[in-house]
């Protein structure tokens, strides 16, 4: 399934409501390169580029708080859903490198689980 240039693979269909633009969504994720190198996670500290807590990651669907591909791609999921977002570089960081973990023009992959959907 493609959502605004983001390829979405649903591995487990959620049973709750579907995420929509303007709603606050809470996500668990592992982020890695197309080559399989992890750069971030709020599930496993061993997969983090910079150490941080394992709190649920909240952002506003289609609006703010995450890279464009995550903002768009999450709206395909229902609460409780799990899957992959394959995000082209133009919907991620584009020509900008992020440290030494994300080279410029990288395709990014996120394993995601949509835990919460809240009205703002």
Secondary structure, DSSP 8 states (H G I E B T S, - for coil): -EETTEEEEEEE--SS-B--TT-EEEEEEEEEETTS-EEEESS-GGG-SS------EEEETTTBSS-HHHHHHGGG-BTT-EEEEEE-GGGTTTT--BTTTB-TT--EEEEEEEEEEE--
